[in-house]
Amino acid sequence: MNKSKLKINIFVLLTLIIFLAIISINIPFKKALVFLQPENNDILCYVPISAGDRFKIKYTHSIHLSDVIESYEITKDDHIRQYELEYEDFAIGMPSEAASGEKFVIEDGKYFIKNMAREFPQFDLRLGQVRANHTLVYGDLWYPLSKAIEPGTRVRIKVEKISLLKQLEGVNILDDK
């Protein structure tokens, strides 16, 4: 084989490798709970997640300044199902009774709504700027969302498959302990 054909073959091979690398970093493959800016779909942070996994969002209520804990699980069809709500005060913005099929319980001075089955493909949240201290609780991990998201920012929370490139855009909460 002459040198010019060898150079062409090497060039074609390198071009093909670069092309495949570019495509592969854009293929969504990792399922994650993502926190993104709804205006432009930029991922701010994420946590790898699977169907059946559970997480909580804990925050301080802005009026009565007590903790509220919303508990969620990931469904088989990648929706987010709220299954429990825990709070300490009946003040403004908190429910005083359970909906049909749900159970209202008082335990250790706290109020719970259990057996919830409120399912969402996604939901929006605005991170509190003053006291809320929105925190993701995932297993033993307690992660203040303000570490990766500017307080006051509106975020969309959803489950989606993300590519390697998208993973590089956001903060992996498990890596940012």
C-alpha positions as CSV (number, residue, x, y, z in Angstrom):
1,M,0.0,0.0,0.0
2,N,1.4,3.4,-0.9
3,K,1.8,6.2,1.6
4,S,-1.0,8.4,0.2
5,K,-3.6,5.5,0.5
6,L,-2.3,4.8,4.0
7,K,-2.7,8.5,5.0
8,I,-6.3,8.6,3.5
9,N,-7.2,5.4,5.4
10,I,-5.8,6.8,8.7
11,F,-7.7,10.1,8.1
12,V,-11.0,8.2,7.4
13,L,-10.5,6.0,10.5
14,L,-9.7,9.0,12.8
15,T,-12.7,10.9,11.4
16,L,-15.0,8.0,12.0
17,I,-13.7,7.5,15.6
18,I,-14.2,11.3,16.3
19,F,-17.7,11.1,14.8
20,L,-18.7,8.1,16.9
21,A,-17.3,9.7,20.0
22,I,-19.3,12.8,19.4
23,I,-22.5,10.8,18.9
24,S,-21.9,8.5,21.9
25,I,-21.5,11.4,24.4
26,N,-24.9,12.7,23.3
27,I,-26.8,9.5,23.6
28,P,-29.0,9.5,26.8
29,F,-28.3,6.4,28.8
30,K,-28.3,7.2,32.6
31,K,-31.7,7.6,34.3
32,A,-31.6,10.5,36.8
33,L,-33.7,12.8,38.9
34,V,-32.8,16.1,37.3
35,F,-33.2,19.7,38.6
36,L,-33.2,21.9,35.6
37,Q,-34.0,25.4,34.5
38,P,-37.4,25.2,32.8
39,E,-36.6,28.2,30.5
40,N,-33.7,26.5,28.7
41,N,-33.6,22.9,30.0
42,D,-30.1,23.3,31.4
43,I,-29.4,20.7,34.1
44,L,-28.3,22.4,37.3
45,C,-27.9,19.2,39.3
46,Y,-29.0,15.5,39.2
47,V,-28.9,12.3,41.1
48,P,-28.8,8.8,39.4
49,I,-32.1,7.1,40.2
50,S,-34.1,4.0,39.4
51,A,-37.8,3.0,39.5
52,G,-38.8,2.3,43.1
53,D,-36.2,4.7,44.5
54,R,-37.5,7.2,47.1
55,F,-36.4,10.7,48.0
56,K,-37.6,13.6,50.1
57,I,-37.5,17.3,49.9
58,K,-37.3,19.0,53.3
59,Y,-37.7,22.7,53.7
60,T,-38.6,25.3,56.4
61,H,-42.1,26.8,55.8
62,S,-41.8,30.5,55.2
63,I,-44.7,31.6,57.5
64,H,-44.6,29.3,60.6
65,L,-40.9,28.5,60.3
66,S,-41.3,24.7,61.0
67,D,-40.0,21.8,58.9
68,V,-42.1,20.3,56.1
69,I,-41.0,17.0,54.5
70,E,-42.5,15.9,51.2
71,S,-41.8,12.2,50.4
72,Y,-41.7,10.9,46.8
73,E,-40.9,7.7,44.9
74,I,-40.1,7.0,41.2
75,T,-42.7,5.0,39.3
76,K,-42.0,2.3,36.6
77,D,-43.0,4.9,33.9
78,D,-40.6,7.5,35.3
79,H,-43.1,9.7,37.0
80,I,-42.8,11.1,40.5
81,R,-45.4,9.9,43.0
82,Q,-45.8,11.8,46.3
83,Y,-46.6,9.3,49.0
84,E,-46.4,11.2,52.2
85,L,-46.4,14.8,53.6
86,E,-45.1,15.6,57.1
87,Y,-45.5,19.0,58.9
88,E,-45.7,20.5,62.3
89,D,-48.3,23.4,62.0
90,F,-51.7,23.8,60.5
91,A,-51.0,27.4,59.5
92,I,-51.5,29.0,56.1
93,G,-50.6,26.7,53.2
94,M,-50.8,23.4,55.0
95,P,-53.6,20.9,54.6
96,S,-55.9,20.2,57.6
97,E,-57.3,16.9,56.2
98,A,-56.5,14.1,53.9
99,A,-58.0,13.6,50.4
100,S,-60.0,10.5,49.4
101,G,-57.9,7.3,50.0
102,E,-55.3,9.1,52.0
103,K,-54.8,8.9,55.8
104,F,-54.3,11.8,58.2
105,V,-52.2,10.8,61.2
106,I,-50.8,12.6,64.2
107,E,-47.5,11.1,65.6
108,D,-45.2,12.7,68.1
109,G,-46.7,16.1,67.7
110,K,-46.3,16.0,63.9
111,Y,-49.0,15.8,61.3
112,F,-48.7,13.3,58.4
113,I,-50.8,12.6,55.3
114,K,-50.0,9.1,54.3
115,N,-51.0,6.8,51.5
116,M,-50.8,9.6,49.0
117,A,-50.8,8.7,45.4
118,R,-50.3,12.1,43.7
119,E,-48.4,11.4,40.5
120,F,-46.6,13.9,38.3
121,P,-44.5,13.6,35.2
122,Q,-42.6,16.6,36.7
123,F,-43.1,19.5,39.1
124,D,-41.7,23.0,39.6
125,L,-40.2,24.4,42.8
126,R,-38.7,27.8,43.6
127,L,-35.8,27.6,46.0
128,G,-36.3,29.8,49.0
129,Q,-34.1,32.8,49.3
130,V,-34.4,33.5,53.0
131,R,-35.1,30.5,55.3
132,A,-36.5,27.6,53.3
133,N,-33.2,25.7,52.9
134,H,-34.6,23.2,50.5
135,T,-32.8,20.0,51.0
136,L,-32.8,16.8,49.0
137,V,-32.8,13.7,51.2
138,Y,-31.8,10.6,49.3
139,G,-31.0,7.6,51.5
140,D,-28.4,8.8,54.0
141,L,-27.5,11.8,51.9
142,W,-28.8,15.2,52.9
143,Y,-28.0,17.7,50.2
144,P,-28.9,21.4,50.5
145,L,-30.0,22.3,47.0
146,S,-28.5,25.8,47.4
147,K,-25.1,24.2,46.9
148,A,-25.9,23.7,43.2
149,I,-28.8,26.1,42.6
150,E,-29.0,29.8,43.3
151,P,-31.7,30.6,45.9
152,G,-34.7,32.2,44.3
153,T,-34.3,30.0,41.1
154,R,-37.3,28.2,39.8
155,V,-36.4,24.6,39.0
156,R,-38.2,21.8,37.3
157,I,-37.8,18.3,38.9
158,K,-38.3,15.3,36.7
159,V,-36.9,11.9,35.8
160,E,-35.1,11.6,32.5
161,K,-32.3,9.7,30.8
162,I,-29.2,11.9,30.4
163,S,-26.2,11.7,28.2
164,L,-22.6,12.0,29.2
165,L,-22.5,15.6,27.9
166,K,-25.6,16.5,30.1
167,Q,-23.9,14.8,33.1
168,L,-20.9,17.1,32.6
169,E,-23.2,20.2,32.5
170,G,-24.8,19.5,35.9
171,V,-23.6,18.7,39.4
172,N,-23.9,15.0,40.3
173,I,-25.3,15.3,43.8
174,L,-23.7,12.0,44.9
175,D,-20.3,13.3,43.9
176,D,-20.7,16.7,45.5
177,K,-21.1,15.6,49.1
